Amino acid sequence: MRRRAEAYLWLLFSGGGVAAALLLPVLVLLFGVLMPLGVLDWPSAARLSALLDPVLVRVVLVAVLTLCLFHAAHRIRHTSEELLGLARFDIPIALLCYGGALGGGLTAALLLW
């Protein structure tokens, strides 16, 4: 029986969905609502730099960003194939979407190190 990569892509999709559902609303609330309204003070650049100083924090941040990108890539791939009728271009669309997600994750890792 031949193994397919689809199960692993669905795993990355679900992990990214969980990460996006749990973390992104908190970030939007903090940086999009509470800080602009003056409820909370904006963190200084030195404080944000100190927050990103531990290696474990940077690794987790890159993992969360990469999972969110894979979640978006999976949605874009299946939406373009189903709604736009591009199913005959499955392999190029998959390579473009997942390659973009991987490239975004590598870019995030390069920017944090």
C-alpha positions as CSV (number, residue, x, y, z in Angstrom):
1,M,0.0,0.0,0.0
2,R,1.4,3.4,-1.0
3,R,1.6,6.2,1.5
4,R,0.3,9.6,0.7
5,A,1.3,12.9,2.1
6,E,-2.3,14.1,2.4
7,A,-2.7,12.8,6.0
8,Y,0.4,14.8,7.1
9,L,-0.9,17.9,5.4
10,W,-4.2,17.5,7.2
11,L,-2.3,17.2,10.5
12,L,-0.5,20.5,9.8
13,F,-3.8,22.1,8.8
14,S,-5.5,21.1,12.1
15,G,-2.4,22.1,14.1
16,G,-2.4,25.5,12.4
17,G,-6.1,25.9,13.0
18,V,-5.8,25.2,16.7
19,A,-2.8,27.6,17.0
20,A,-4.7,30.3,15.1
21,A,-7.9,29.9,17.1
22,L,-6.1,30.0,20.4
23,L,-3.4,32.6,19.9
24,L,-4.5,35.1,17.2
25,P,-7.7,36.4,19.0
26,V,-5.5,37.2,22.0
27,L,-3.0,39.1,19.9
28,V,-5.8,41.0,18.1
29,L,-7.4,41.9,21.5
30,L,-4.1,43.1,22.9
31,F,-2.5,44.9,19.9
32,G,-5.7,45.8,18.1
33,V,-8.1,46.9,20.8
34,L,-6.7,47.3,24.3
35,M,-3.4,49.0,23.5
36,P,-4.8,51.5,21.0
37,L,-7.6,52.4,23.4
38,G,-5.1,53.1,26.2
39,V,-6.3,50.3,28.5
40,L,-2.8,48.8,28.4
41,D,0.5,50.5,27.8
42,W,2.5,49.7,24.7
43,P,5.5,47.5,25.4
44,S,8.9,49.1,24.8
45,A,11.3,47.8,22.2
46,A,13.7,46.7,24.9
47,R,10.9,44.7,26.6
48,L,9.9,43.0,23.4
49,S,13.5,42.2,22.6
50,A,13.9,40.7,26.1
51,L,10.7,38.7,25.5
52,L,12.2,37.1,22.4
53,D,15.6,36.5,23.9
54,P,15.1,32.9,25.1
55,V,15.6,30.3,22.3
56,L,12.6,28.3,23.3
57,V,10.3,31.3,22.8
58,R,11.7,31.9,19.3
59,V,11.3,28.2,18.4
60,V,7.7,28.2,19.6
61,L,6.9,31.4,17.8
62,V,8.4,30.0,14.5
63,A,6.4,26.8,15.0
64,V,3.1,28.6,15.6
65,L,3.7,30.9,12.6
66,T,4.6,28.0,10.3
67,L,1.5,26.0,11.4
68,C,-0.7,29.1,10.8
69,L,0.8,29.4,7.3
70,F,0.2,25.7,6.6
71,H,-3.4,26.1,7.7
72,A,-3.9,29.0,5.3
73,A,-2.1,27.2,2.5
74,H,-4.4,24.2,2.9
75,R,-7.5,26.4,2.9
76,I,-6.3,28.3,-0.2
77,R,-5.4,25.0,-2.0
78,H,-8.7,23.3,-1.5
79,T,-10.7,26.5,-2.0
80,S,-9.0,27.2,-5.4
81,E,-9.5,23.6,-6.5
82,E,-13.2,23.3,-5.4
83,L,-14.6,26.8,-6.0
84,L,-12.5,27.9,-8.9
85,G,-12.6,24.5,-10.7
86,L,-8.8,24.2,-10.8
87,A,-8.6,20.6,-9.6
88,R,-6.7,19.6,-12.7
89,F,-3.8,21.7,-11.5
90,D,-3.7,20.0,-8.1
91,I,0.1,19.3,-8.0
92,P,1.2,22.8,-9.0
93,I,-1.3,24.5,-6.7
94,A,-0.2,22.2,-3.8
95,L,3.5,22.9,-4.5
96,L,2.8,26.6,-4.6
97,C,0.7,26.8,-1.5
98,Y,2.8,24.5,0.7
99,G,6.0,25.8,-0.7
100,G,4.9,29.3,0.2
101,A,4.0,28.2,3.7
102,L,7.4,26.5,4.2
103,G,9.1,29.6,2.7
104,G,7.2,31.8,5.1
105,G,8.3,29.6,8.1
106,L,11.9,29.8,7.0
107,T,11.7,33.5,6.6
108,A,10.3,33.8,10.1
109,A,13.1,31.7,11.4
110,L,15.7,33.8,9.6
111,L,14.2,37.0,10.9
112,L,14.1,35.8,14.5
113,W,17.8,34.6,14.5
